[in-house]
């Protein structure tokens, strides 16, 4: 008879235990939980402000109707219209932060010749998960249309990695693309790929996930719908001080991707937690190994 896997710890946990398990701030060794999120917001916001001073950029580009959502574009010094483009989607558990916190990596990446796009989206409780995913898809379609000669990569951190993974399961013809379109790759950092446990935590209080949304927008559950080009490869990374469910979810997602023929490269970065993993992306390629790995991944993708 087929062996049935024992239930995961998160499946048996109480609400209080789940809230702890899915609170990345509680698992860092650097700072108290109530301090680390405040510091993280300050670091990524100030690094984004510095990028807007130091990098040629176009801010608040509308990609929906007038007055709708916007994105920020950061350009390399030499921009000829065919450079790689990296769409970066911010985290914040779908209820915090914005694109003003997502340009922190623009200085090192534009110096390496990559266009960086910080994507904005409305937050819960103002909008649902369905609306957030739809806004991100419209933003990505706008970028693909704007840079037709470029390879476009999508990525994000935490909830942003979840949204980036959702972008891989998109019929771009529904978003105005007149020719078959796909990303050149995906960079998923410390992401959530199964929303089932999230529905049982404090995170769900503002987002109010429906059962349908949990099934439709859990990347782990939509793997068989993926229609990615041959040779597509995902880049995944997390810190070694992540909450246990984050580590287990990335392992399960990698296994799922590989089961449908998508190759993956995965790095667990020693000494980094959920927040420092991406805070350090404001550093140069020479100073931060993760930036070097991502840029190398861009070069290696077909």
N, C-alpha and C positions, 0 to 999 in steps of 0.2 A: 504494500500500500504506500501511497505517496506520503512523504513526511510533511507535516504541517509545522511551519515555523512558529516558535513561541511568540506571544504578543510582545511588541516593543515596549520598553519602559514607559514611553510617552502615552501609549494606549491604555495603560493601567493607572496612570497618575491622577491625582486629584487636581482640581482647578488651581489650587495654590502651588502645587508641585509643577504643574504645566507652566504657570506664569513664570516660575523661577527658571525652568528649563529653556524657555523661549525669551529670556531677557539677557541679551549678550553683555550688557553692562555688568551683570552679576558674575561674569566668568573671567573678567580681566584681572590680572595680577598687579596692574600698574596703579590704579586709582580706585577710590570708592565709586560705587555704582551711580550715586547722585552727582558725582563730579565729572565722570568720564564723558557722559553724553554732552554736558555743557561745554566741556573743553573741545570735544570733537566738532561740535557746531561752530565754535569759534575758529578752530584751525582751518577747516575746509572753506568757511566763508571768507576768512582773511586771505587764504591762498587764492581763492577765486577772484577776489578784488585785486590782488597783486597781478594776476594773469590779465585781467582786463586793462590794467595800466601798462603792462609790459609787452603784450601780444596784440598784433593787429586783429581786431575782432568786429563782428557785427552782432549787436545785441537785440534781443526782443523781436526776433523775426517771427511774424505770425504764420502759423501753418493751418489754422482753422479759419472760420469766418472772422471778420474784423472784430477785435475785442476778445478773441478766443485765446487758445494756448499759444505759447511762443517758445522759441529755442534760441540759444546763443551759439555763434560759430566763431571758432578761433583758428586763424590761418597761420601756416608757416611763413617765414620771411619770403621765401620764393614759392609763390603759389601760381601754378600754371593750369589748374583745372583737372589734373589727372592723379593727384596725390591720394594716398589712402585716407579714408575718412573713418573716424572712430566716434560712433554715437554712444554717449555715456548717460545712463539713466540713474538718477540718485536714489538712495535708500531713504529710510525713515518710516518703515512699516506702513507705507501707503498713506500716512497721516501727518508727516512732518517733513521739514526741509523743502528745498526747491532747487531750480537750476542755478540759483545764486550760491548754492553749495556744491555744484557739480563741475565747475571749471578749474578746480584745484590742480588737475593733472595737465592743464593746457601748456604750461611753460616747457616741461621736458618733452612732451610729445610733439608739439609744433617744432621744437628745435631739431627733432628727428625727422621732420618732413611730413608729419601726419596732421590732417585737419581734425580738430576736436569739436564735436557738437554736444552741447549740454542741453538735454531735452527736459522741458517743463511739462507738468501735468497737474490737474486739480487733485485735491486731497480729500480723504474721508475726514469727517462725515458729510462733507458737501456733496460728494459723488460716490458712486458704487465702484466695486472692482471692475464691473463690466465697462463702465465709462472710462476708467483709468486705462485699461488695456486698449480700448478703442482710440483714445487720445494718443497713446504711444504709437499705435499702428499708423495713424494719420501723420504723426511727426516723422516716423521713419520713412514713410512713402514720400513725404515732402523732400527729405534728404536725398533719397535715391533719385528722384526726379531732378533735383538741383545739381547733383554731381553725377551725370550719366557716364562720364569717362573714368570714374573712380571705383576702386574696390571699397565697399562699405562694410565695416565691421560694427556689430552691436555689442554692447556690454553694459554692465552695471554692478552695483554693490548692494548686497542684502536684498531688500525688497526690489531694488533696481535690477539685481541679477534675476530675480523671479520674473520681472516684466520683460527683460531682455530674452529670457528663455521662452516666454509667451510669444514674442515676436517671430520666433522660428516656425511657429505654427500659424502662418498667415497666408491667405490667398490674396496676393498683391493685386490681382486683377480687380478685386473689389474696391481697391483704393486708387484707382485711376491709372495703374501701370498698364501700358499698352503692349509691352513685351514681357516674357517671363523674367522674373526678378528674384534675386536671393541675396542674402548676405554672403560676404566672403569668409566670415567666421564669427565666432561669438566668444566674448571674454566674460565669464561669470564668476564673480568674486563674493564668497561667503553668502550664497543664496539660499532661498527657501524654494523647494521644488514640489512639495506636497502640502496643500492647504488644509488637509483634514485636521491635524492637531491645532493649527492656528485658529480654527473655528471654535475651539474649546478654551481659548485663552483671553486675557485682557486685550490683546491686539484686536480681537473681533468686536469689541464694544463699539468703536466708531465705524468700522468698515461694514459690519453686519453682513458677512458672507452668506449667501444662500447655498443650499445643497447643490443647486445647478452650477453656480459659480465655482464651487469647490471642485466639481468634476471637470468643468470646462476650462478652468484656468490653473489647474495643477499640472505643470509640465511633466511630472512623473506619470500622469494618467493619460497624456495625449501623445505619447511617443509614436504610436502606430499611425498617427495622422501626419507626421513630419514628411515633407517632400523636399528634401535638401539635395543639392547637386552632388554627384559622385566625388568622393575625396573630401567632403566637408569635414572639418575638424573643430572641436570645441576646446577652449582653454578654460580650465577651472582652477581656482585657488582659494585657500582659506588660511587663517592663522592657526597655530597650534593651541591657542587659548580661546577657541570658540566653544559655545555650548554644545554638549554631546549631540542633541538632535540636528544641529547644523552639520556636524561631521558625518552623522549617519545618513542624512538626506543627500549630501553631495556624493557619498559612496554609492547609494542606491540609484541616484540619477545617472552617474557614470555607467553603472552596470546596465541601466535601461537604455541609454544612448548606444552603447556598444551592441546591445541585443538587436537593435534595428540598423546596424551597420554604420554607425557614426563613431569615428575614432575620437579619442579624448586625450588631452594631456593635463595632468593634475599635479599641483604643487601645494603642499602644506608648509607654510613659511614659519620656521622656528622663531620663537621669541615675539611673535606678533599676535595681537588679539583682533577681535572683530573690527575695531575702529582704527588701530594703528596700521593694520594691513593696507588700508587705502589712504590714510593720512600721509604716509610716507611716499605716496605716488607724486607728491609735489616736488620730490627730490629728483636729481638728475639720474639718467640711465646708469651712469658710472657709480652713483652713490646708493642706488636701491636696486637690488637684484631682481625684484618682481617687475619693475619697469623694463629692465633688460630682457627678461623672459618674454614679456608681452610683445615688445617690439620685434624680437626674434621670431616669435610666432607669426606676426603679421608678414614678415619677409618670407617665411616658409610656406604660407598658405598659397595654393595655386590660384 
